[in-house]
């Protein structure tokens, strides 16, 4: 991989990590920690993050790579953007439905005003 491509990849990973931190998640580049965790960025438990900052991204190939590299317990995603565009997240539809079901369940609990489960506060 050419040096410029590697540097652009690192910049993309830093950008994505920064976006995540702005949203309140302590995400950092995985390679800063000797690549032990295998993901481009780490800090979203249960999510394997593949980050791409490319003009001509083969999203299918990127998602397959994320899937190969993800642990069985992780949902693989590809965070990506082209120059001058907003960040996007691509994932398998089956994984999106898993996340949606969790969101839907939390909305149901909020409507029922259930704030505690087995002694644990769900939200404030």
N, C-alpha and C positions, 0 to 999 in steps of 0.2 A: 504494500500500500504506500503510495507516495506520501512524503512528509506533509505536504499541504492538505491532503485528504485526512490524514491522522489529526492534524491540528484543527481542521474544521470539525471533525468528529468530537474532539475534546471540547471545543467551544460549544457545540450543540449540547453536549452532556451538561456543561456548566449552565447554559441557558435553561435547560429543562429543570435542573435541580433548583435554580433560582425561582422559576415559576412555581414549583412545588412548595418552596419555602414561603413564597408570598401567600400561598393558600393555607399555610399553617402546618406543613409537613416537613419534617427534618430530613430532607433528601440530599444526598451527596453523590459524587461520582464514585462508582465502585472501584475503578482502577486506582484511585488514590490509596486504596487499602490493599495493594498487591493483587487485585483481581480475584481475591479469595472467594468472594460471593458470586462471581461470574456474570452479574448483570452490569449493564452500562451505568446505571444509577441504582442506589439502594436507599431504603428508608420508608417504603410503603409495604408494610408486612402483608404477605400473601399475594403480592404482585411482582412479577418478573418484568423489569423495565428494559426494553431494547430501545435505544434512542438513535434516530437517524436525522441528519441534517443534510439532505441531498436534493438536488434539483430533479433527478430522474430516479426516483425510488421505485424499486420493485417491491411493492408492499406485500405481495404473497410470499416472496422469498424472505423478507424481513420477519414476517409473522411466523413462518416456519422455523426460522432461526431462534426466535424468542421461545417458541414452543419446545424446541429441542433442548434449549439451555435451561428452561424453567424446571424447578423441582415439582414433584407430583402435587404438592400442596399449594402451588402458586398459579395464579392466573397470568398468562403471558400477554403483554401489551406491547405495541410499538408506538412510541411518542415520536412524532415527526413533523417537520415543516420545511417548506421551500423558502427561498429568499423572498422577503416582503409579504409573507403570509403568516397567519396565526398558527399556533401549535394545534395539532390534532392527535387524537389517540385512536388507534385501530386495535380491535380485538375480535376473537371469534364470537359469533352470535350466541352460541351456547353459554359462553362466559358472561356476555352482557346480560343474558336473562338471569343468571345466578345473582349478579349484582342488583338487577332490577327487583328481583324477588325480595332481597334483603331490604332494599329501600322501601318497597311496598309494605313489608311487615313492620318496619319502624314507623311508617306513617299511620298504620292501623293502630299501633300501640299508642301513638301520640293522640289520636282521635279518642281513644278509650281512656285517655289520661292515665295510662299505666306508666309510672315513672321509676318503678323499682321491680326487679325480678330476682328472686332468691337472695334477697338482701343487698343486691347490687343496684346502685343508682344508674339508670340508663342514660339520662341527660338531665340538665338543669332546668 
